[in-house]
Amino acid sequence: MIEIKNIDISLYFEKINDWFKYYNKVDLNIKLLPKGEEYCLGAFVNNKIVACTFIYTTNSCVWYCDFLIADYKYRNSNRNKVLLKLINEAVESSLKKGAEAVWCTTPYESVLEKLKKLKYSVSNKKHYIICKNK
């Protein structure tokens, strides 16, 4: 059974950081994650967390979803279904809570394909992410 629910990041951070480090070769900075369980969503299969994502509110009606991450060891046949459900729930819950639009970015073609299946608008243009970290 796939269940999407809000999580207390402090209870799952070690596991999520392990996944992040596996894919990105660096630790996830917990300070970059939103505060509050209502902005941290986990996907659970048979009561075991296998993926998560985070919702960021802004001072406008556009919100942002980021840091979609999945357990690299979880390779069950329903992996794509789990990720689709998690993405969709993050966006739909944002819209229900007041966002008028939700955006995200990804370098992964597999995520783009999942979003297209959900009838999301996906730009065909390559974008560059520009940021500066402290």
mmCIF file of the C-alpha atoms, coordinates in Angstrom:
data_MODEL
# 
_entry.id   MODEL 
# 
loop_
_atom_site.group_PDB 
_atom_site.id 
_atom_site.type_symbol 
_atom_site.label_atom_id 
_atom_site.label_alt_id 
_atom_site.label_comp_id 
_atom_site.label_asym_id 
_atom_site.label_entity_id 
_atom_site.label_seq_id 
_atom_site.pdbx_PDB_ins_code 
_atom_site.Cartn_x 
_atom_site.Cartn_y 
_atom_site.Cartn_z 
_atom_site.occupancy 
_atom_site.B_iso_or_equiv 
_atom_site.pdbx_formal_charge 
_atom_site.auth_seq_id 
_atom_site.auth_comp_id 
_atom_site.auth_asym_id 
_atom_site.auth_atom_id 
_atom_site.pdbx_PDB_model_num 
ATOM 1   C CA . MET A 1 1   ? 0.000  0.000  0.000   1.00 0.00 ? 1   MET A CA 1 
ATOM 2   C CA . ILE A 1 2   ? 1.327  3.451  -1.002  1.00 0.00 ? 2   ILE A CA 1 
ATOM 3   C CA . GLU A 1 3   ? 0.661  6.236  1.469   1.00 0.00 ? 3   GLU A CA 1 
ATOM 4   C CA . ILE A 1 4   ? 1.720  9.883  1.230   1.00 0.00 ? 4   ILE A CA 1 
ATOM 5   C CA . LYS A 1 5   ? 1.938  11.723 4.522   1.00 0.00 ? 5   LYS A CA 1 
ATOM 6   C CA . ASN A 1 6   ? 3.571  14.671 6.188   1.00 0.00 ? 6   ASN A CA 1 
ATOM 7   C CA . ILE A 1 7   ? 6.775  13.833 8.026   1.00 0.00 ? 7   ILE A CA 1 
ATOM 8   C CA . ASP A 1 8   ? 8.868  15.273 10.820  1.00 0.00 ? 8   ASP A CA 1 
ATOM 9   C CA . ILE A 1 9   ? 12.173 15.743 9.002   1.00 0.00 ? 9   ILE A CA 1 
ATOM 10  C CA . SER A 1 10  ? 14.179 15.287 12.195  1.00 0.00 ? 10  SER A CA 1 
ATOM 11  C CA . LEU A 1 11  ? 12.928 11.701 12.424  1.00 0.00 ? 11  LEU A CA 1 
ATOM 12  C CA . TYR A 1 12  ? 13.933 10.835 8.849   1.00 0.00 ? 12  TYR A CA 1 
ATOM 13  C CA . PHE A 1 13  ? 16.831 13.148 8.073   1.00 0.00 ? 13  PHE A CA 1 
ATOM 14  C CA . GLU A 1 14  ? 19.606 10.578 8.483   1.00 0.00 ? 14  GLU A CA 1 
ATOM 15  C CA . LYS A 1 15  ? 17.943 8.215  6.010   1.00 0.00 ? 15  LYS A CA 1 
ATOM 16  C CA . ILE A 1 16  ? 17.052 10.992 3.539   1.00 0.00 ? 16  ILE A CA 1 
ATOM 17  C CA . ASN A 1 17  ? 20.562 12.410 3.730   1.00 0.00 ? 17  ASN A CA 1 
ATOM 18  C CA . ASP A 1 18  ? 21.938 8.944  2.913   1.00 0.00 ? 18  ASP A CA 1 
ATOM 19  C CA . TRP A 1 19  ? 19.802 8.874  -0.253  1.00 0.00 ? 19  TRP A CA 1 
ATOM 20  C CA . PHE A 1 20  ? 20.808 12.427 -1.168  1.00 0.00 ? 20  PHE A CA 1 
ATOM 21  C CA . LYS A 1 21  ? 24.496 11.706 -0.648  1.00 0.00 ? 21  LYS A CA 1 
ATOM 22  C CA . TYR A 1 22  ? 24.244 8.582  -2.791  1.00 0.00 ? 22  TYR A CA 1 
ATOM 23  C CA . TYR A 1 23  ? 22.895 10.577 -5.756  1.00 0.00 ? 23  TYR A CA 1 
ATOM 24  C CA . ASN A 1 24  ? 24.711 13.892 -5.253  1.00 0.00 ? 24  ASN A CA 1 
ATOM 25  C CA . LYS A 1 25  ? 27.968 12.897 -3.516  1.00 0.00 ? 25  LYS A CA 1 
ATOM 26  C CA . VAL A 1 26  ? 27.449 15.604 -0.860  1.00 0.00 ? 26  VAL A CA 1 
ATOM 27  C CA . ASP A 1 27  ? 25.358 15.884 2.289   1.00 0.00 ? 27  ASP A CA 1 
ATOM 28  C CA . LEU A 1 28  ? 21.975 17.566 2.231   1.00 0.00 ? 28  LEU A CA 1 
ATOM 29  C CA . ASN A 1 29  ? 22.057 20.765 4.277   1.00 0.00 ? 29  ASN A CA 1 
ATOM 30  C CA . ILE A 1 30  ? 19.106 20.479 6.664   1.00 0.00 ? 30  ILE A CA 1 
ATOM 31  C CA . LYS A 1 31  ? 18.970 24.280 6.894   1.00 0.00 ? 31  LYS A CA 1 
ATOM 32  C CA . LEU A 1 32  ? 17.799 24.333 3.264   1.00 0.00 ? 32  LEU A CA 1 
ATOM 33  C CA . LEU A 1 33  ? 14.679 22.315 4.061   1.00 0.00 ? 33  LEU A CA 1 
ATOM 34  C CA . PRO A 1 34  ? 11.374 23.956 4.977   1.00 0.00 ? 34  PRO A CA 1 
ATOM 35  C CA . LYS A 1 35  ? 10.251 24.114 8.592   1.00 0.00 ? 35  LYS A CA 1 
ATOM 36  C CA . GLY A 1 36  ? 7.073  22.337 9.545   1.00 0.00 ? 36  GLY A CA 1 
ATOM 37  C CA . GLU A 1 37  ? 5.688  18.902 8.807   1.00 0.00 ? 37  GLU A CA 1 
ATOM 38  C CA . GLU A 1 38  ? 3.067  20.302 6.436   1.00 0.00 ? 38  GLU A CA 1 
ATOM 39  C CA . TYR A 1 39  ? 5.875  21.119 3.979   1.00 0.00 ? 39  TYR A CA 1 
ATOM 40  C CA . CYS A 1 40  ? 7.700  17.787 4.168   1.00 0.00 ? 40  CYS A CA 1 
ATOM 41  C CA . LEU A 1 41  ? 6.005  14.863 2.438   1.00 0.00 ? 41  LEU A CA 1 
ATOM 42  C CA . GLY A 1 42  ? 7.060  11.248 2.537   1.00 0.00 ? 42  GLY A CA 1 
ATOM 43  C CA . ALA A 1 43  ? 5.963  8.312  0.407   1.00 0.00 ? 43  ALA A CA 1 
ATOM 44  C CA . PHE A 1 44  ? 5.537  5.135  2.404   1.00 0.00 ? 44  PHE A CA 1 
ATOM 45  C CA . VAL A 1 45  ? 5.127  1.615  1.097   1.00 0.00 ? 45  VAL A CA 1 
ATOM 46  C CA . ASN A 1 46  ? 3.963  -0.854 3.718   1.00 0.00 ? 46  ASN A CA 1 
ATOM 47  C CA . ASN A 1 47  ? 4.814  1.722  6.418   1.00 0.00 ? 47  ASN A CA 1 
ATOM 48  C CA . LYS A 1 48  ? 8.419  2.177  5.200   1.00 0.00 ? 48  LYS A CA 1 
ATOM 49  C CA . ILE A 1 49  ? 9.524  5.543  3.824   1.00 0.00 ? 49  ILE A CA 1 
ATOM 50  C CA . VAL A 1 50  ? 10.878 5.180  0.278   1.00 0.00 ? 50  VAL A CA 1 
ATOM 51  C CA . ALA A 1 51  ? 10.802 8.760  -1.071  1.00 0.00 ? 51  ALA A CA 1 
ATOM 52  C CA . CYS A 1 52  ? 10.190 12.357 -0.051  1.00 0.00 ? 52  CYS A CA 1 
ATOM 53  C CA . THR A 1 53  ? 9.891  15.896 -1.346  1.00 0.00 ? 53  THR A CA 1 
ATOM 54  C CA . PHE A 1 54  ? 9.580  19.368 0.118   1.00 0.00 ? 54  PHE A CA 1 
ATOM 55  C CA . ILE A 1 55  ? 7.263  22.313 -0.470  1.00 0.00 ? 55  ILE A CA 1 
ATOM 56  C CA . TYR A 1 56  ? 8.446  25.895 -0.206  1.00 0.00 ? 56  TYR A CA 1 
ATOM 57  C CA . THR A 1 57  ? 5.994  28.745 0.174   1.00 0.00 ? 57  THR A CA 1 
ATOM 58  C CA . THR A 1 58  ? 6.784  32.224 -1.114  1.00 0.00 ? 58  THR A CA 1 
ATOM 59  C CA . ASN A 1 59  ? 5.448  35.716 -0.526  1.00 0.00 ? 59  ASN A CA 1 
ATOM 60  C CA . SER A 1 60  ? 3.294  35.275 -3.623  1.00 0.00 ? 60  SER A CA 1 
ATOM 61  C CA . CYS A 1 61  ? 0.787  32.687 -4.740  1.00 0.00 ? 61  CYS A CA 1 
ATOM 62  C CA . VAL A 1 62  ? 3.519  30.714 -6.553  1.00 0.00 ? 62  VAL A CA 1 
ATOM 63  C CA . TRP A 1 63  ? 5.035  27.910 -4.475  1.00 0.00 ? 63  TRP A CA 1 
ATOM 64  C CA . TYR A 1 64  ? 8.003  25.672 -5.185  1.00 0.00 ? 64  TYR A CA 1 
ATOM 65  C CA . CYS A 1 65  ? 8.558  21.931 -4.832  1.00 0.00 ? 65  CYS A CA 1 
ATOM 66  C CA . ASP A 1 66  ? 12.120 20.602 -4.587  1.00 0.00 ? 66  ASP A CA 1 
ATOM 67  C CA . PHE A 1 67  ? 14.496 17.931 -3.344  1.00 0.00 ? 67  PHE A CA 1 
ATOM 68  C CA . LEU A 1 68  ? 12.498 14.984 -4.676  1.00 0.00 ? 68  LEU A CA 1 
ATOM 69  C CA . ILE A 1 69  ? 14.574 12.071 -3.457  1.00 0.00 ? 69  ILE A CA 1 
ATOM 70  C CA . ALA A 1 70  ? 13.990 8.326  -3.352  1.00 0.00 ? 70  ALA A CA 1 
ATOM 71  C CA . ASP A 1 71  ? 15.628 5.400  -1.645  1.00 0.00 ? 71  ASP A CA 1 
ATOM 72  C CA . TYR A 1 72  ? 18.205 4.129  -4.132  1.00 0.00 ? 72  TYR A CA 1 
ATOM 73  C CA . LYS A 1 73  ? 17.714 0.607  -2.757  1.00 0.00 ? 73  LYS A CA 1 
ATOM 74  C CA . TYR A 1 74  ? 13.967 0.645  -3.429  1.00 0.00 ? 74  TYR A CA 1 
ATOM 75  C CA . ARG A 1 75  ? 13.596 -0.893 -6.894  1.00 0.00 ? 75  ARG A CA 1 
ATOM 76  C CA . ASN A 1 76  ? 10.173 -2.492 -6.623  1.00 0.00 ? 76  ASN A CA 1 
ATOM 77  C CA . SER A 1 77  ? 7.992  -2.514 -9.716  1.00 0.00 ? 77  SER A CA 1 
ATOM 78  C CA . ASN A 1 78  ? 5.787  0.230  -8.258  1.00 0.00 ? 78  ASN A CA 1 
ATOM 79  C CA . ARG A 1 79  ? 8.674  2.740  -7.891  1.00 0.00 ? 79  ARG A CA 1 
ATOM 80  C CA . ASN A 1 80  ? 7.373  5.012  -10.676 1.00 0.00 ? 80  ASN A CA 1 
ATOM 81  C CA . LYS A 1 81  ? 3.845  4.837  -9.292  1.00 0.00 ? 81  LYS A CA 1 
ATOM 82  C CA . VAL A 1 82  ? 5.158  5.857  -5.851  1.00 0.00 ? 82  VAL A CA 1 
ATOM 83  C CA . LEU A 1 83  ? 7.048  8.844  -7.268  1.00 0.00 ? 83  LEU A CA 1 
ATOM 84  C CA . LEU A 1 84  ? 4.095  9.964  -9.399  1.00 0.00 ? 84  LEU A CA 1 
ATOM 85  C CA . LYS A 1 85  ? 1.788  9.805  -6.401  1.00 0.00 ? 85  LYS A CA 1 
ATOM 86  C CA . LEU A 1 86  ? 4.253  11.755 -4.243  1.00 0.00 ? 86  LEU A CA 1 
ATOM 87  C CA . ILE A 1 87  ? 4.769  14.494 -6.841  1.00 0.00 ? 87  ILE A CA 1 
ATOM 88  C CA . ASN A 1 88  ? 1.067  14.857 -7.482  1.00 0.00 ? 88  ASN A CA 1 
ATOM 89  C CA . GLU A 1 89  ? 0.177  14.942 -3.797  1.00 0.00 ? 89  GLU A CA 1 
ATOM 90  C CA . ALA A 1 90  ? 2.818  17.614 -3.120  1.00 0.00 ? 90  ALA A CA 1 
ATOM 91  C CA . VAL A 1 91  ? 1.414  19.807 -5.885  1.00 0.00 ? 91  VAL A CA 1 
ATOM 92  C CA . GLU A 1 92  ? -2.250 19.181 -5.082  1.00 0.00 ? 92  GLU A CA 1 
ATOM 93  C CA . SER A 1 93  ? -1.747 19.831 -1.363  1.00 0.00 ? 93  SER A CA 1 
ATOM 94  C CA . SER A 1 94  ? 0.034  23.101 -2.214  1.00 0.00 ? 94  SER A CA 1 
ATOM 95  C CA . LEU A 1 95  ? -2.890 24.189 -4.389  1.00 0.00 ? 95  LEU A CA 1 
ATOM 96  C CA . LYS A 1 96  ? -5.356 23.298 -1.615  1.00 0.00 ? 96  LYS A CA 1 
ATOM 97  C CA . LYS A 1 97  ? -3.332 25.315 0.917   1.00 0.00 ? 97  LYS A CA 1 
ATOM 98  C CA . GLY A 1 98  ? -3.403 28.494 -1.161  1.00 0.00 ? 98  GLY A CA 1 
ATOM 99  C CA . ALA A 1 99  ? -0.890 28.278 -3.980  1.00 0.00 ? 99  ALA A CA 1 
ATOM 100 C CA . GLU A 1 100 ? -2.181 29.347 -7.379  1.00 0.00 ? 100 GLU A CA 1 
ATOM 101 C CA . ALA A 1 101 ? 0.750  27.691 -9.141  1.00 0.00 ? 101 ALA A CA 1 
ATOM 102 C CA . VAL A 1 102 ? 3.493  25.287 -8.166  1.00 0.00 ? 102 VAL A CA 1 
ATOM 103 C CA . TRP A 1 103 ? 6.794  25.004 -10.022 1.00 0.00 ? 103 TRP A CA 1 
ATOM 104 C CA . CYS A 1 104 ? 9.827  22.802 -9.831  1.00 0.00 ? 104 CYS A CA 1 
ATOM 105 C CA . THR A 1 105 ? 12.984 22.053 -11.767 1.00 0.00 ? 105 THR A CA 1 
ATOM 106 C CA . THR A 1 106 ? 14.802 18.829 -12.482 1.00 0.00 ? 106 THR A CA 1 
ATOM 107 C CA . PRO A 1 107 ? 17.758 17.631 -14.504 1.00 0.00 ? 107 PRO A CA 1 
ATOM 108 C CA . TYR A 1 108 ? 16.266 14.143 -14.755 1.00 0.00 ? 108 TYR A CA 1 
ATOM 109 C CA . GLU A 1 109 ? 14.449 13.060 -17.898 1.00 0.00 ? 109 GLU A CA 1 
ATOM 110 C CA . SER A 1 110 ? 12.692 10.322 -15.919 1.00 0.00 ? 110 SER A CA 1 
ATOM 111 C CA . VAL A 1 111 ? 11.070 12.930 -13.649 1.00 0.00 ? 111 VAL A CA 1 
ATOM 112 C CA . LEU A 1 112 ? 10.058 15.027 -16.674 1.00 0.00 ? 112 LEU A CA 1 
ATOM 113 C CA . GLU A 1 113 ? 8.366  12.005 -18.194 1.00 0.00 ? 113 GLU A CA 1 
ATOM 114 C CA . LYS A 1 114 ? 6.475  11.379 -14.948 1.00 0.00 ? 114 LYS A CA 1 
ATOM 115 C CA . LEU A 1 115 ? 5.247  14.972 -14.860 1.00 0.00 ? 115 LEU A CA 1 
ATOM 116 C CA . LYS A 1 116 ? 4.135  14.822 -18.491 1.00 0.00 ? 116 LYS A CA 1 
ATOM 117 C CA . LYS A 1 117 ? 2.055  11.733 -17.637 1.00 0.00 ? 117 LYS A CA 1 
ATOM 118 C CA . LEU A 1 118 ? 0.339  13.800 -14.955 1.00 0.00 ? 118 LEU A CA 1 
ATOM 119 C CA . LYS A 1 119 ? -0.492 16.440 -17.611 1.00 0.00 ? 119 LYS A CA 1 
ATOM 120 C CA . TYR A 1 120 ? 1.889  19.028 -16.145 1.00 0.00 ? 120 TYR A CA 1 
ATOM 121 C CA . SER A 1 121 ? 3.315  21.742 -18.367 1.00 0.00 ? 121 SER A CA 1 
ATOM 122 C CA . VAL A 1 122 ? 6.946  20.924 -19.104 1.00 0.00 ? 122 VAL A CA 1 
ATOM 123 C CA . SER A 1 123 ? 9.060  23.458 -20.939 1.00 0.00 ? 123 SER A CA 1 
ATOM 124 C CA . ASN A 1 124 ? 11.039 22.166 -23.890 1.00 0.00 ? 124 ASN A CA 1 
ATOM 125 C CA . LYS A 1 125 ? 13.735 24.758 -23.305 1.00 0.00 ? 125 LYS A CA 1 
ATOM 126 C CA . LYS A 1 126 ? 16.828 24.027 -21.284 1.00 0.00 ? 126 LYS A CA 1 
ATOM 127 C CA . HIS A 1 127 ? 17.102 26.246 -18.208 1.00 0.00 ? 127 HIS A CA 1 
ATOM 128 C CA . TYR A 1 128 ? 20.096 27.045 -16.094 1.00 0.00 ? 128 TYR A CA 1 
ATOM 129 C CA . ILE A 1 129 ? 19.740 27.176 -12.337 1.00 0.00 ? 129 ILE A CA 1 
ATOM 130 C CA . ILE A 1 130 ? 21.659 30.074 -10.892 1.00 0.00 ? 130 ILE A CA 1 
ATOM 131 C CA . CYS A 1 131 ? 22.227 30.238 -7.168  1.00 0.00 ? 131 CYS A CA 1 
ATOM 132 C CA . LYS A 1 132 ? 24.718 31.298 -4.575  1.00 0.00 ? 132 LYS A CA 1 
ATOM 133 C CA . ASN A 1 133 ? 25.216 29.381 -1.362  1.00 0.00 ? 133 ASN A CA 1 
ATOM 134 C CA . LYS A 1 134 ? 26.496 30.796 1.842   1.00 0.00 ? 134 LYS A CA 1 
# 
